[in-house]
Amino acid sequence: MITRLPEILEKRIEKMSDEELEIRGWTREGMRNNYLQRLADDVKSPQVGEKAPDFRLERLDDKGQRIGSYMRLSSLSGKPAGLIFGSYT
């Protein structure tokens, strides 16, 4: 497990004012622990420059309705692709 934050994160924590921390309900130690947990959770995630894991997605029509066909990320190999994750509901 990671026990020390990168310098850029430590600087971000140091720069936060006491007022901002209070407004957000945070403490500096709590922020450090949160960042450490996030870094530990990301250890097995793909890193910048690594090949993305292959996965399958159901295709949608132009109105967002399912059409019953699927595609794989690997079918786009060598082509630019933008992946946007989030909720649009």
C-alpha positions as a Markdown table, in Angstrom:
| # | Residue | x | y | z |
|---|---|---|---|---|
| 1 | Met | 0.0 | 0.0 | 0.0 |
| 2 | Ile | 1.1 | 3.5 | -0.8 |
| 3 | Thr | 2.2 | 5.3 | 2.4 |
| 4 | Arg | 3.3 | 8.7 | 1.1 |
| 5 | Leu | 1.5 | 11.1 | -1.3 |
| 6 | Pro | 3.2 | 12.5 | -4.4 |
| 7 | Glu | 4.6 | 16.0 | -3.8 |
| 8 | Ile | 1.9 | 17.6 | -6.0 |
| 9 | Leu | -0.9 | 16.3 | -3.8 |
| 10 | Glu | 0.9 | 17.3 | -0.6 |
| 11 | Lys | 1.2 | 20.8 | -2.0 |
| 12 | Arg | -2.5 | 20.9 | -2.9 |
| 13 | Ile | -3.4 | 19.9 | 0.6 |
| 14 | Glu | -1.0 | 22.5 | 2.1 |
| 15 | Lys | -2.4 | 25.3 | -0.1 |
| 16 | Met | -6.0 | 24.8 | 1.1 |
| 17 | Ser | -7.1 | 27.5 | 3.5 |
| 18 | Asp | -8.5 | 26.5 | 6.9 |
| 19 | Glu | -11.7 | 28.3 | 5.8 |
| 20 | Glu | -12.1 | 26.1 | 2.7 |
| 21 | Leu | -11.4 | 23.0 | 4.7 |
| 22 | Glu | -14.0 | 24.0 | 7.2 |
| 23 | Ile | -16.6 | 24.8 | 4.5 |
| 24 | Arg | -16.1 | 21.4 | 2.9 |
| 25 | Gly | -16.0 | 19.6 | 6.3 |
| 26 | Trp | -12.5 | 18.2 | 5.7 |
| 27 | Thr | -9.3 | 18.0 | 7.6 |
| 28 | Arg | -5.9 | 17.9 | 6.2 |
| 29 | Glu | -5.3 | 14.4 | 7.6 |
| 30 | Gly | -8.7 | 13.3 | 6.2 |
| 31 | Met | -7.7 | 14.6 | 2.8 |
| 32 | Arg | -4.4 | 12.8 | 3.0 |
| 33 | Asn | -6.1 | 9.5 | 3.9 |
| 34 | Asn | -8.6 | 9.9 | 1.1 |
| 35 | Tyr | -5.9 | 10.5 | -1.5 |
| 36 | Leu | -3.9 | 7.6 | -0.1 |
| 37 | Gln | -7.0 | 5.3 | -0.5 |
| 38 | Arg | -7.7 | 6.5 | -4.0 |
| 39 | Leu | -4.1 | 5.9 | -5.0 |
| 40 | Ala | -4.2 | 2.4 | -3.5 |
| 41 | Asp | -7.5 | 1.7 | -5.3 |
| 42 | Asp | -5.9 | 2.7 | -8.6 |
| 43 | Val | -2.8 | 0.5 | -8.4 |
| 44 | Lys | -4.3 | -2.1 | -10.8 |
| 45 | Ser | -6.0 | 0.5 | -13.1 |
| 46 | Pro | -4.6 | 1.0 | -16.6 |
| 47 | Gln | -2.0 | 3.8 | -16.6 |
| 48 | Val | -1.4 | 6.5 | -19.1 |
| 49 | Gly | 0.1 | 5.0 | -22.2 |
| 50 | Glu | -1.0 | 1.4 | -21.4 |
| 51 | Lys | -3.4 | -0.5 | -23.6 |
| 52 | Ala | -7.0 | -0.3 | -22.4 |
| 53 | Pro | -8.6 | -3.5 | -21.4 |
| 54 | Asp | -11.1 | -4.8 | -24.0 |
| 55 | Phe | -14.8 | -4.7 | -23.2 |
| 56 | Arg | -18.1 | -5.1 | -25.0 |
| 57 | Leu | -20.8 | -2.4 | -25.3 |
| 58 | Glu | -24.3 | -2.5 | -26.5 |
| 59 | Arg | -24.9 | -0.1 | -29.4 |
| 60 | Leu | -27.7 | 2.5 | -29.2 |
| 61 | Asp | -29.5 | 4.3 | -32.0 |
| 62 | Asp | -29.5 | 8.1 | -32.4 |
| 63 | Lys | -32.3 | 8.4 | -29.8 |
| 64 | Gly | -30.4 | 6.3 | -27.2 |
| 65 | Gln | -32.5 | 3.2 | -27.6 |
| 66 | Arg | -30.9 | -0.3 | -27.5 |
| 67 | Ile | -30.7 | -1.9 | -30.9 |
| 68 | Gly | -29.5 | -5.4 | -29.9 |
| 69 | Ser | -26.1 | -5.3 | -31.5 |
| 70 | Tyr | -22.8 | -5.0 | -29.7 |
| 71 | Met | -19.2 | -3.8 | -30.3 |
| 72 | Arg | -15.9 | -4.4 | -28.7 |
| 73 | Leu | -13.3 | -1.7 | -27.9 |
| 74 | Ser | -10.7 | -3.9 | -29.7 |
| 75 | Ser | -12.7 | -3.4 | -33.0 |
| 76 | Leu | -11.5 | 0.3 | -32.9 |
| 77 | Ser | -7.8 | -0.6 | -32.6 |
| 78 | Gly | -5.7 | 1.9 | -34.4 |
| 79 | Lys | -8.6 | 4.4 | -34.6 |
| 80 | Pro | -9.2 | 7.4 | -32.4 |
| 81 | Ala | -11.8 | 6.7 | -29.8 |
| 82 | Gly | -13.2 | 8.8 | -27.0 |
| 83 | Leu | -14.6 | 7.0 | -23.9 |
| 84 | Ile | -16.9 | 9.0 | -21.7 |
| 85 | Phe | -18.0 | 7.4 | -18.5 |
| 86 | Gly | -20.8 | 8.8 | -16.4 |
| 87 | Ser | -24.5 | 9.0 | -15.9 |
| 88 | Tyr | -26.7 | 10.7 | -18.4 |
| 89 | Thr | -30.0 | 9.7 | -16.8 |
